[in-house]
Amino acid sequence: MPLDRIDRALLTELERDARQSFAQLGETVGLSKTPAWKRVQALEAAGVIEGYRALISPQAVGLEIHAFVQVEVAFERHDAFEAAVKRHPSVLACYATAGDADYVLEVRARTMPDLDQLLRQELCMLPGVKRFSTTIGMKTIKAHGGVMGLVTD
């Protein structure tokens, strides 16, 4: 779907604050409420807007440990590994990568012993795991950056 200036402005505003009313959104981008609503509906239908969600502070709910796990998987087990990762509740994100590892997982745990249990008793048992390496995040500098700042005309 080609995006015009107004679509990009709507998306930028929604990334900034998806809870604003359509009247506020329209006013910001130079539309009235109904045209803004219709444009957002079209962006949703086209799959440009994938959804809306609340961003929960992991620390506020007791998830103090933030780790990134690089995983090497046996060639014939990639499909089974990916299916298992999608079902695992501790895996927040999984990316197929090029380089030393086949995948990078983002995980959260309450404590270091919980992370140890997750790694030694759960993630290492996922289908096809040959080896993994874990990096602990000490401090989040930037998370949840918007993509619209990367889009140019």
C-alpha positions as CSV (number, residue, x, y, z in Angstrom):
1,M,0.0,0.0,0.0
2,P,1.5,3.3,-1.0
3,L,1.6,5.8,1.9
4,D,1.0,9.5,1.3
5,R,2.0,12.3,3.6
6,I,-1.2,12.1,5.7
7,D,-0.9,8.3,6.1
8,R,2.7,8.8,7.3
9,A,1.6,11.5,9.7
10,L,-1.2,9.3,11.1
11,L,1.2,6.4,11.6
12,T,3.7,8.7,13.3
13,E,1.1,10.0,15.7
14,L,-0.3,6.5,16.4
15,E,3.3,5.3,17.2
16,R,3.6,8.2,19.6
17,D,0.2,7.7,21.3
18,A,-2.3,5.1,20.0
19,R,-4.8,6.0,22.7
20,Q,-5.7,9.5,21.4
21,S,-9.2,10.0,20.0
22,F,-9.8,10.1,16.3
23,A,-10.8,13.7,16.7
24,Q,-7.4,14.5,18.3
25,L,-5.6,12.4,15.7
26,G,-7.4,14.1,12.8
27,E,-6.7,17.6,14.2
28,T,-3.0,16.8,14.5
29,V,-2.7,15.7,10.9
30,G,-5.2,18.2,9.3
31,L,-8.3,16.0,9.0
32,S,-11.7,15.8,10.7
33,K,-12.6,12.8,12.8
34,T,-14.3,10.6,10.2
35,P,-11.7,10.9,7.5
36,A,-9.0,10.1,10.1
37,W,-10.9,7.1,11.3
38,K,-11.4,5.8,7.7
39,R,-7.7,6.2,6.9
40,V,-6.7,4.3,10.1
41,Q,-9.2,1.6,9.2
42,A,-7.7,1.3,5.7
43,L,-4.2,1.1,7.2
44,E,-5.4,-1.6,9.5
45,A,-7.1,-3.6,6.7
46,A,-3.9,-3.3,4.5
47,G,-1.8,-4.7,7.4
48,V,0.2,-1.6,7.8
49,I,-1.1,-1.3,11.4
50,E,-0.6,-4.8,12.9
51,G,-2.4,-4.1,16.2
52,Y,-2.4,-2.1,19.4
53,R,-1.1,-3.0,22.8
54,A,-0.1,-1.7,26.2
55,L,3.6,-1.6,27.0
56,I,4.1,-3.2,30.4
57,S,7.2,-2.5,32.5
58,P,8.9,-5.8,33.1
59,Q,10.5,-4.6,36.3
60,A,7.1,-3.4,37.6
61,V,5.8,-7.0,37.3
62,G,8.9,-8.6,38.8
63,L,10.9,-9.5,35.7
64,E,14.3,-8.1,36.6
65,I,16.5,-10.2,34.4
66,H,16.7,-9.4,30.7
67,A,18.7,-11.8,28.5
68,F,19.5,-12.4,24.9
69,V,20.2,-16.0,23.9
70,Q,22.0,-16.9,20.7
71,V,21.1,-20.4,19.6
72,E,22.5,-22.8,17.1
73,V,20.0,-25.3,15.8
74,A,20.5,-28.5,13.9
75,F,19.7,-27.9,10.2
76,E,16.8,-30.3,10.0
77,R,15.1,-29.0,13.1
78,H,14.5,-25.4,12.4
79,D,10.8,-25.7,11.8
80,A,10.3,-27.7,15.1
81,F,12.5,-25.2,17.0
82,E,10.5,-22.2,15.6
83,A,7.2,-23.8,16.5
84,A,8.4,-24.5,20.1
85,V,9.8,-21.0,20.6
86,K,6.4,-19.5,19.5
87,R,4.7,-21.4,22.3
88,H,7.3,-20.7,25.0
89,P,6.0,-18.0,27.4
90,S,9.4,-16.8,28.5
91,V,10.6,-16.0,25.0
92,L,9.5,-12.4,24.2
93,A,11.0,-12.3,20.8
94,C,12.9,-14.6,18.4
95,Y,14.8,-13.5,15.4
96,A,16.4,-15.7,12.7
97,T,19.9,-14.4,12.2
98,A,22.9,-14.6,9.9
99,G,26.2,-15.0,11.6
100,D,27.5,-17.3,14.3
101,A,24.0,-18.1,15.7
102,D,20.9,-19.3,13.9
103,Y,18.5,-17.4,16.2
104,V,18.6,-14.7,18.9
105,L,16.0,-15.0,21.6
106,E,15.0,-12.2,24.0
107,V,13.9,-13.6,27.3
108,R,12.9,-12.3,30.7
109,A,13.1,-13.9,34.2
110,R,12.5,-12.9,37.8
111,T,15.9,-13.8,39.2
112,M,19.2,-15.3,38.1
113,P,18.3,-18.7,39.4
114,D,15.1,-18.5,37.4
115,L,17.1,-17.6,34.3
116,D,19.5,-20.5,35.0
117,Q,16.5,-22.9,35.3
118,L,15.0,-21.5,32.0
119,L,18.3,-22.0,30.2
120,R,19.4,-25.4,31.6
121,Q,16.0,-27.1,31.9
122,E,13.9,-25.5,29.2
123,L,15.6,-23.7,26.3
124,C,18.4,-26.3,26.0
125,M,15.7,-28.9,25.5
126,L,13.9,-27.2,22.6
127,P,14.0,-29.2,19.4
128,G,17.4,-29.2,17.6
129,V,19.3,-27.0,20.0
130,K,23.0,-27.7,19.5
131,R,24.5,-24.9,21.6
132,F,23.6,-21.5,23.0
133,S,25.3,-18.4,24.4
134,T,23.6,-15.9,26.8
135,T,24.2,-12.2,27.2
136,I,22.6,-10.4,30.1
137,G,21.2,-7.0,29.5
138,M,22.4,-4.7,32.3
139,K,20.4,-1.5,31.4
140,T,17.9,-0.7,28.7
141,I,19.0,2.4,26.8
142,K,16.3,2.3,24.1
143,A,13.3,0.0,23.6
144,H,10.2,0.1,21.5
145,G,11.5,2.6,19.0
146,G,9.1,3.7,16.3
147,V,9.6,2.7,12.7
148,M,8.1,5.8,11.1
149,G,11.2,7.8,11.8
150,L,13.0,5.5,9.3
151,V,10.5,6.0,6.5
152,T,11.4,8.7,4.0
153,D,9.4,10.1,1.1
